[in-house]
Structures are given as C-alpha cells and as structure tokens.
Amino acid sequence: MATPVLPYGVNDLDPSAVCVSIAPKRVRCFVRDCKHVVTVGRHGIGGEVCPDHGIHCYYSTSGATFAYEHAQRNVIASPETFSKKIIGHPFKYESHRLGLERSEDALTWNVFRSLQEAGVLSKLARNITGDRSSHEPFLFLWGLCLTDDDFSPWNLLQLARNRFEPRLPVERPLTEPDIGLFLPGKYLILIEAKFTSRNTFYKAGPRKDERSLTLDELRDLYSDPGIQILDQSRARVANRIYQQLWRNMIFAEWMSKADHPSTKAFHVNLVRTGQDEASAVEFSGLVRPQYSERFRRLTWEQIYQLFRHEHRLTLLRRYLESKTAGLKKAFPLP
C-alpha cells in the first residue's frame, strides 16, 4: 500500500508570499520554489489553480492562505471515504470549505479519524472523563456516525434539535457539534473545535447580524428545567455568553439524560495553545461548582502529547508537526 501523502506543510511552503501584480491580483504559487504565477480569487473564492500543485492561492492585507482544488488532498485518514461520504453530505454544514488550509473541519477529521483507526479514542475519553472503560466510544463528527462507517445522523442530536430548535427566530444553521464521543450509559462528550477562529459570544442588545440570536433569545431557547450543570440564574444576569459553548453544554446534558440517567455529560473546548484561555475561564463561571469537571479546555498540542508514543499514529504526529496556518507553523511542536 502506498504511503499517504501529507498535505503541504511548513517545509513545503514559502511563508513570504510574493504578490506579482495588483490589477489583476496575481501571486507566485506558495509552494516553495514553484515558478507558476496565478490569479487570486476574490474573497477567498475561485482564482487560478497552480497546475503543478493543485492549489488556489489567496492573498490580502490580512495574510496569505490557500485551498486545495480537491479537498481530498487535505486529509491523511481514509481519504477515499472522506471524499465519498463527507464532501457534499446533506447533514454536513459547509463541506465546501474542507479544502482550505485553515479548515478546522479537515483538521478535526485528520485527528479524530486517525485516533479512531488506531483504536485509542477510549484513552482520550478517559483523559476527559476519568472513566476507566476500555470500550471504544462511538465517534460522531458534525453529527454523523463514523463508527462502522455508518455516516448516518446521530439520533440523539436530532432529538435535541427538535427540543431546542424547532422554530428559530432567524434563518441560521442548527447546532452542529464538531465532535461527539459517546459510550451509552457511561458518558457523552461534545467537543467544540477551534483552529484559527475564536469562541464567539452574544452580548446584551440587538442581534449583531441577520443570522445571530440576541442574548435573551439564546438564554430562552437553550434552557430546560432539567438542566443542572449550567447555572441558568447566573446566566440571566450575565452581560455576555459564549454562545457555542452554551449551546453545546446544554445539548450535551440534555442528550445524556435522553440516553440514560447514568450517562454523564461533558463539554470540551478544543483550541490551540495560548488561544481562548480567557473565554474558557469566563464560561466556567456559568458551570455550577459541583459540576466543574464537566467542562474543560483542551488543546490540540495536548492531544499530540497524549499519543506521542503511539506507533500507530506516526502519520498523525508528522501531520501535526508540519501543519500550517497562513503558511506558517500552526502548532509549537518539534
């Protein structure tokens, strides 16, 4: 079997993007020593493809990045399955962005599908929950079941959406947990993954755009008398709430109770080292003290360290060590 080809990494890319002309905007391909000059698309869309390296190059005052013409080139784990089952799946929001260098969904697939294939998801779950079970949990990405390559929508997530989101006041995507680890009767973990983006919040006042909720709507819609982990009375007087963390914590607890009274709910904010520390601390203030272990901040680098000696994950380690964001090293790893 051929060795999988890693996506372009820190040793393949030139971090100093060269803009050749402004009108039209043209840049030299970002792959090191490539001589091709390509036209840049507008707002990160379109543009010419480097004929040798298959990437669209994007360049602006905020920095440079790129996207693969074929999103499959952006993955290291089960690329054929990814191409056939994930890209274009009607249950997956924004699958067209999976080819982006900065795609947190592609990063999520590469990490968690690799952990699943190595049979070590239970070790990660143990690190989060303390549960000593050796049974591998069900893995869900974006609400799709990856266990046994099922790829069907998660029934517990659909039930939660029906409970909390049957009539949203604005047209917006339904809650889509990035990652779910689920061992029936034991634990249910929902993970909100971030790569280059940050946790967002709603604050008091009018909605900030046509697809956002107001702070009052967030608190009213995503609440339930049976919820115990989050202090809803404290949330009532908060001037702002990190909305994705709130929705995922509410969903995690409600879904766990719908599974079994013994199933414990956990929510994890997965970020890069040095990112979103303050928002995690602030959100923790809404978690009742007796449930403080049910929410935590975890970093991609900590996952790397947890499995750094796992021989079945050599390719994943190489990927994380070379991964870029904006053409530069994404993680402070060897």
C-alpha positions as CSV (number, residue, x, y, z in Angstrom):
1,M,0.0,0.0,0.0
2,A,1.4,3.4,-0.9
3,T,2.3,5.8,1.9
4,P,-0.2,8.6,2.2
5,V,1.0,11.9,1.0
6,L,0.9,14.6,3.7
7,P,-0.8,18.0,2.9
8,Y,1.7,20.7,2.2
9,G,3.4,21.6,5.4
10,V,5.9,24.1,6.9
11,N,8.8,22.7,4.9
12,D,6.8,22.7,1.6
13,L,5.6,26.3,1.7
14,D,7.2,29.7,1.4
15,P,5.9,31.8,4.3
16,S,6.8,35.0,2.4
17,A,4.0,35.3,-0.2
18,V,5.0,37.2,-3.3
19,C,2.4,39.5,-4.9
20,V,3.4,40.0,-8.6
21,S,0.6,42.4,-9.6
22,I,-2.4,44.2,-8.1
23,A,-4.8,44.5,-11.1
24,P,-5.4,41.7,-11.6
25,K,-4.0,40.4,-8.3
26,R,-1.5,37.7,-9.1
27,V,0.8,35.9,-6.8
28,R,3.5,33.3,-7.1
29,C,2.4,29.8,-6.0
30,F,3.0,29.4,-2.3
31,V,4.8,26.1,-2.7
32,R,8.5,26.6,-2.2
33,D,10.5,27.2,-5.4
34,C,7.4,27.0,-7.6
35,K,7.7,29.3,-10.6
36,H,4.0,29.5,-11.5
37,V,2.1,32.8,-11.1
38,V,-1.7,32.5,-10.6
39,T,-4.6,35.0,-10.4
40,V,-6.1,35.3,-6.9
41,G,-9.8,34.8,-6.4
42,R,-12.0,37.3,-4.7
43,H,-12.9,36.9,-1.0
44,G,-11.2,33.5,-0.9
45,I,-13.2,32.1,-3.8
46,G,-12.1,30.9,-7.2
47,G,-8.9,32.1,-8.9
48,E,-6.5,30.1,-10.9
49,V,-5.1,26.8,-9.8
50,C,-1.4,26.1,-9.8
51,P,-1.0,23.4,-12.5
52,D,1.8,21.6,-10.6
53,H,0.4,21.8,-7.0
54,G,-3.3,21.9,-7.3
55,I,-3.9,24.8,-5.0
56,H,-5.8,28.2,-5.2
57,C,-3.7,30.9,-3.6
58,Y,-5.3,33.7,-1.6
59,Y,-3.6,36.9,-0.7
60,S,-4.7,40.1,1.2
61,T,-3.6,42.6,3.7
62,S,-4.6,40.2,6.4
63,G,-2.3,37.5,5.2
64,A,-2.0,34.6,2.8
65,T,-3.5,31.2,2.7
66,F,-4.6,28.6,0.1
67,A,-7.1,25.9,-0.7
68,Y,-6.8,22.6,-2.5
69,E,-8.6,22.2,-5.7
70,H,-9.6,18.7,-4.5
71,A,-10.4,18.7,-0.7
72,Q,-9.3,15.1,-0.5
73,R,-5.7,16.3,-0.8
74,N,-6.2,18.0,2.6
75,V,-6.7,14.8,4.6
76,I,-4.5,12.0,5.8
77,A,-7.0,9.5,7.1
78,S,-9.3,7.4,4.9
79,P,-9.2,10.0,2.0
80,E,-11.5,7.9,-0.2
81,T,-14.1,7.6,2.5
82,F,-13.8,11.3,3.2
83,S,-14.3,12.1,-0.4
84,K,-17.3,9.8,-0.9
85,K,-19.1,10.1,2.5
86,I,-18.3,13.6,3.9
87,I,-17.9,16.0,1.0
88,G,-21.4,17.0,-0.1
89,H,-23.2,15.1,2.7
90,P,-26.6,16.9,3.2
91,F,-26.2,16.7,7.0
92,K,-22.7,18.4,6.9
93,Y,-22.8,22.2,7.0
94,E,-20.2,24.0,4.7
95,S,-18.5,20.9,3.4
96,H,-17.3,23.0,0.5
97,R,-14.7,24.6,2.9
98,L,-12.9,21.3,3.7
99,G,-10.1,22.0,1.2
100,L,-9.0,25.2,3.0
101,E,-5.6,25.3,4.6
102,R,-7.3,26.8,7.7
103,S,-10.2,24.4,7.7
104,E,-10.8,23.2,11.3
105,D,-13.1,20.5,9.9
106,A,-10.2,19.0,7.9
107,L,-8.0,19.2,11.0
108,T,-10.8,17.6,13.0
109,W,-11.2,14.7,10.5
110,N,-7.5,14.0,10.3
111,V,-7.0,13.9,14.1
112,F,-10.2,12.1,15.2
113,R,-10.4,9.6,12.3
114,S,-6.8,8.8,12.9
115,L,-7.5,8.2,16.6
116,Q,-10.4,6.0,15.7
117,E,-8.4,3.9,13.2
118,A,-5.7,3.4,15.9
119,G,-8.4,2.3,18.4
120,V,-7.4,4.9,21.0
121,L,-10.5,7.0,21.4
122,S,-11.1,5.4,24.8
123,K,-7.8,6.8,26.0
124,L,-8.8,10.3,25.0
125,A,-12.2,9.9,26.6
126,R,-10.5,8.6,29.8
127,N,-8.4,11.7,29.9
128,I,-11.6,13.9,29.7
129,T,-14.0,11.9,31.9
130,G,-11.9,9.7,34.2
131,D,-14.0,6.7,33.0
132,R,-11.7,3.6,33.0
133,S,-13.7,1.7,30.4
134,S,-11.6,0.2,27.6
135,H,-14.5,0.1,25.2
136,E,-14.1,2.4,22.2
137,P,-16.8,5.1,22.2
138,F,-18.9,5.8,19.2
139,L,-17.4,8.7,17.2
140,F,-19.5,11.4,15.7
141,L,-18.2,14.2,13.5
142,W,-20.6,17.0,12.8
143,G,-23.5,14.8,13.9
144,L,-22.5,11.9,11.6
145,C,-21.7,8.5,13.0
146,L,-18.2,7.3,11.9
147,T,-18.3,4.1,13.8
148,D,-18.5,1.2,11.4
149,D,-18.5,3.8,8.6
150,D,-22.2,4.3,9.2
151,F,-22.4,8.1,8.4
152,S,-26.0,8.3,9.5
153,P,-27.2,11.3,11.5
154,W,-27.0,11.0,15.3
155,N,-30.5,10.3,16.6
156,L,-29.8,12.0,20.0
157,L,-28.7,15.1,18.2
158,Q,-31.8,15.2,16.1
159,L,-33.9,14.8,19.2
160,A,-32.1,17.7,20.9
161,R,-32.5,19.9,17.8
162,N,-36.2,19.1,17.8
163,R,-36.3,20.1,21.5
164,F,-34.4,23.4,21.3
165,E,-34.5,24.5,17.7
166,P,-37.9,23.7,16.2
167,R,-38.7,27.4,15.5
168,L,-35.7,29.6,15.5
169,P,-36.5,33.3,15.1
170,V,-33.9,33.8,12.3
171,E,-32.7,31.5,9.5
172,R,-29.4,30.0,10.8
173,P,-27.6,26.7,10.9
174,L,-28.8,24.2,13.6
175,T,-26.4,23.3,16.3
176,E,-23.7,21.0,14.8
177,P,-21.2,19.7,17.4
178,D,-17.8,19.3,15.8
179,I,-17.1,16.0,17.6
180,G,-19.0,13.6,19.8
181,L,-17.6,10.7,21.8
182,F,-20.4,8.5,23.2
183,L,-20.4,5.4,25.3
184,P,-24.0,4.6,26.1
185,G,-24.8,4.5,29.8
186,K,-21.3,6.0,30.6
187,Y,-20.5,9.3,29.0
188,L,-21.4,11.7,26.3
189,I,-18.8,14.3,25.2
190,L,-19.4,17.1,22.8
191,I,-16.3,19.0,21.6
192,E,-16.3,22.5,20.1
193,A,-13.1,22.6,18.0
194,K,-11.3,25.8,17.0
195,F,-8.3,26.2,14.8
196,T,-7.7,29.8,13.6
197,S,-11.1,31.1,14.7
198,R,-12.1,32.0,18.2
199,N,-15.0,31.5,20.5
200,T,-17.8,33.9,19.8
201,F,-20.2,35.5,22.2
202,Y,-23.6,37.2,22.3
203,K,-23.9,40.3,24.4
204,A,-26.8,42.3,25.6
205,G,-28.6,44.4,23.0
206,P,-29.9,43.8,19.5
207,R,-28.7,40.9,17.3
208,K,-25.4,41.7,15.6
209,D,-26.4,40.3,12.2
210,E,-29.3,38.7,10.4
211,R,-28.3,35.2,11.4
212,S,-27.4,35.7,15.0
213,L,-29.6,35.5,18.1
214,T,-29.9,38.0,20.8
215,L,-28.6,37.2,24.2
216,D,-32.1,36.9,25.6
217,E,-33.1,34.5,22.8
218,L,-30.1,32.4,23.5
219,R,-31.0,32.1,27.1
220,D,-34.7,31.5,26.5
221,L,-34.3,29.0,23.6
222,Y,-31.5,26.9,25.1
223,S,-32.8,26.3,28.6
224,D,-34.6,23.4,30.3
225,P,-35.9,22.8,33.8
226,G,-33.9,19.6,34.0
227,I,-30.5,21.3,33.2
228,Q,-28.2,21.2,36.3
229,I,-24.7,21.7,35.0
230,L,-25.1,25.3,33.9
231,D,-26.3,27.9,36.4
232,Q,-29.2,29.4,34.4
233,S,-29.9,32.0,37.1
234,R,-26.4,33.3,36.9
235,A,-26.6,33.3,33.1
236,R,-29.7,35.6,33.4
237,V,-27.6,38.4,34.8
238,A,-24.6,37.9,32.5
239,N,-23.8,40.7,30.1
240,R,-22.5,38.2,27.5
241,I,-22.4,34.4,27.0
242,Y,-20.1,32.4,24.7
243,Q,-22.9,31.1,22.6
244,Q,-21.4,27.9,21.0
245,L,-20.1,26.8,24.4
246,W,-23.5,27.4,25.9
247,R,-25.4,25.6,23.2
248,N,-23.1,22.6,23.3
249,M,-23.2,22.2,27.0
250,I,-27.0,22.4,27.0
251,F,-27.1,19.8,24.2
252,A,-24.6,17.5,25.9
253,E,-26.6,17.4,29.2
254,W,-30.0,17.0,27.5
255,M,-28.7,14.3,25.2
256,S,-27.0,12.4,28.0
257,K,-30.3,12.4,30.0
258,A,-32.2,11.2,26.9
259,D,-29.8,8.3,26.7
260,H,-29.8,7.1,30.4
261,P,-29.8,8.6,33.9
262,S,-26.3,7.2,34.4
263,T,-24.8,8.8,31.3
264,K,-22.6,11.8,32.3
265,A,-22.4,14.8,30.1
266,F,-19.1,16.6,29.2
267,H,-18.2,19.5,27.0
268,V,-14.8,20.3,25.8
269,N,-13.4,23.4,24.0
270,L,-10.6,22.2,21.8
271,V,-8.2,25.0,20.8
272,R,-4.6,25.8,20.1
273,T,-2.1,26.5,22.9
274,G,-2.5,30.1,24.1
275,Q,-5.9,30.5,22.5
276,D,-9.2,31.2,24.1
277,E,-7.9,30.8,27.7
278,A,-10.0,33.8,28.9
279,S,-13.2,32.7,27.3
280,A,-12.9,29.2,28.8
281,V,-12.4,30.8,32.3
282,E,-15.3,33.1,31.8
283,F,-17.6,30.3,30.6
284,S,-16.5,28.1,33.5
285,G,-18.1,30.7,35.8
286,L,-21.5,29.6,34.5
287,V,-20.9,26.0,35.5
288,R,-22.1,25.1,38.9
289,P,-19.2,24.2,41.2
290,Q,-20.2,20.6,41.8
291,Y,-20.0,20.0,38.0
292,S,-16.7,21.9,37.4
293,E,-15.2,18.8,35.8
294,R,-17.9,18.6,33.1
295,F,-16.4,21.5,31.1
296,R,-12.8,21.8,30.2
297,R,-10.4,23.4,27.7
298,L,-8.2,21.0,25.8
299,T,-5.5,21.8,23.2
300,W,-4.5,20.1,20.0
301,E,-1.0,20.1,21.4
302,Q,-2.2,18.1,24.5
303,I,-3.7,15.5,22.2
304,Y,-0.4,15.3,20.4
305,Q,1.5,14.8,23.7
306,L,-1.1,12.2,24.9
307,F,-0.4,10.0,21.9
308,R,3.2,10.9,21.2
309,H,4.5,7.3,21.8
310,E,1.7,5.6,19.9
311,H,3.4,3.8,17.0
312,R,0.1,3.6,15.1
313,L,-0.1,7.4,14.9
314,T,3.2,8.2,13.3
315,L,1.5,9.8,10.3
316,L,-0.7,11.9,12.5
317,R,2.3,13.2,14.5
318,R,4.1,14.1,11.3
319,Y,1.0,15.9,10.1
320,L,0.6,18.0,13.3
321,E,4.3,18.8,13.4
322,S,4.2,20.2,9.9
323,K,0.7,21.7,9.8
324,T,0.4,25.3,8.8
325,A,-2.0,28.2,9.2
326,G,-1.4,31.2,7.0
327,L,1.7,29.4,5.5
328,K,3.3,29.4,8.9
329,K,3.7,26.6,11.5
330,A,0.4,26.1,13.3
331,F,1.5,24.3,16.4
332,P,4.6,24.7,18.6
333,L,5.6,21.1,18.2
334,P,9.0,19.6,17.2
